[in-house]
Every structure is written in structure tokens, then in C-alpha cells.
Amino acid sequence: MVYAFARDPSSGAAEPRVGLTVSRKVGGAVERNRVKRLLREAAARVTPGLSADIDLVIVARPGLAEALAGERLDWLEAEVRELAERASGSAA
């Protein structure tokens, strides 16, 4: 699940912020760390094209580890990009 929030543009933010949360329900420590690494990679690919006044929160749900088994992040990147664009549009 990805949440995007618009920040106050006058805050002077230099870049978008990204937060991750991966609970124990996702799997053991090794599995959670793998999921976090893949989510960070997806966020790093998306954030350069976003406005600086966006906060993204990515919440990993049970089953995400299996969905990311092939390390295919295209669908996740598209989802993050779409939500961030919607949030930046509502801030304007």
C-alpha cells in the first residue's frame, strides 16, 4: 500500500521524503530486509521525477514478499508515481 501526501511548498524541502514500514507479518528478518531493499530501490527510481513537496509512505502488507519474488518493480513504480502525481496535483 502506498500513501502520498502533499507538503507545504514553503517548507523549503529539497527533495521528496519516503518512509517505509514492513511489519513482522510480512515474514522473518531476512524476508523483511529483502522487501525493504526492493522497496527502497523502487522509491529511488521514482523520486527524482517527483516534486519536492511530496511525502510518500509505503506500507508492506503480507504477501508482498511473494509478489516481489521475481524482483519486478515495474508495477510498484507505476503505483508510486501515480499516487505521488495525484498528491502533487491536489497541492496546487
C-alpha positions as CSV (number, residue, x, y, z in Angstrom):
1,M,0.0,0.0,0.0
2,V,1.4,3.4,-0.9
3,Y,0.2,6.7,0.5
4,A,1.2,10.1,-0.9
5,F,0.8,13.4,1.0
6,A,1.4,16.9,-0.2
7,R,3.6,19.0,1.9
8,D,3.6,22.8,2.3
9,P,5.7,24.1,-0.6
10,S,7.0,26.9,1.6
11,S,8.7,24.3,3.9
12,G,11.8,24.6,1.7
13,A,12.1,20.9,1.0
14,A,14.9,19.9,-1.3
15,E,13.5,16.5,-2.3
16,P,10.6,14.2,-1.7
17,R,10.6,12.2,1.5
18,V,10.0,8.4,1.6
19,G,9.0,6.3,4.6
20,L,8.8,2.5,4.7
21,T,7.2,0.2,7.1
22,V,7.5,-3.6,7.0
23,S,5.9,-5.5,9.8
24,R,6.7,-9.0,11.1
25,K,3.6,-10.2,9.3
26,V,5.5,-9.9,6.0
27,G,8.0,-12.6,7.1
28,G,11.2,-13.2,9.1
29,A,14.0,-10.8,9.4
30,V,15.7,-11.9,6.2
31,E,12.5,-11.6,4.2
32,R,11.6,-8.2,5.7
33,N,15.1,-6.8,4.9
34,R,14.8,-8.1,1.3
35,V,11.4,-6.4,0.9
36,K,12.8,-3.2,2.4
37,R,15.7,-3.2,0.0
38,L,13.4,-3.7,-3.0
39,L,11.0,-1.0,-1.9
40,R,13.9,1.4,-1.4
41,E,15.1,0.7,-4.9
42,A,11.7,1.3,-6.3
43,A,11.3,4.6,-4.4
44,A,14.8,5.7,-5.5
45,R,13.8,5.1,-9.2
46,V,10.6,7.2,-8.8
47,T,11.6,10.1,-6.5
48,P,13.9,12.0,-8.9
49,G,10.9,12.8,-11.1
50,L,8.6,14.0,-8.3
51,S,8.1,17.4,-6.9
52,A,10.0,18.2,-3.7
53,D,6.8,18.8,-1.7
54,I,5.7,15.2,-1.6
55,D,5.8,12.7,1.3
56,L,5.5,9.0,0.4
57,V,4.7,6.3,2.9
58,I,5.0,2.7,1.7
59,V,3.4,0.1,3.9
60,A,4.3,-3.5,3.1
61,R,1.4,-6.0,3.6
62,P,1.6,-9.7,4.0
63,G,2.0,-11.3,0.5
64,L,4.2,-8.6,-0.8
65,A,7.3,-10.8,-0.4
66,E,5.8,-13.3,-2.8
67,A,4.7,-10.6,-5.2
68,L,8.3,-9.3,-5.3
69,A,9.8,-12.8,-5.7
70,G,10.8,-12.0,-9.3
71,E,12.2,-8.6,-8.2
72,R,9.9,-7.0,-10.8
73,L,9.3,-3.5,-9.5
74,D,7.6,-2.0,-12.6
75,W,4.1,-2.2,-11.1
76,L,5.2,-0.8,-7.8
77,E,7.0,2.1,-9.5
78,A,3.9,2.9,-11.6
79,E,1.7,2.9,-8.4
80,V,4.1,5.1,-6.5
81,R,4.4,7.5,-9.4
82,E,0.6,7.7,-10.0
83,L,-0.2,8.4,-6.3
84,A,2.6,11.0,-6.0
85,E,1.3,12.8,-9.1
86,R,-2.2,12.8,-7.7
87,A,-0.9,14.2,-4.4
88,S,1.1,17.0,-6.1
89,G,-1.9,17.9,-8.2
90,S,-4.1,18.3,-5.1
91,A,-1.5,20.5,-3.5
92,A,-1.6,23.0,-6.4
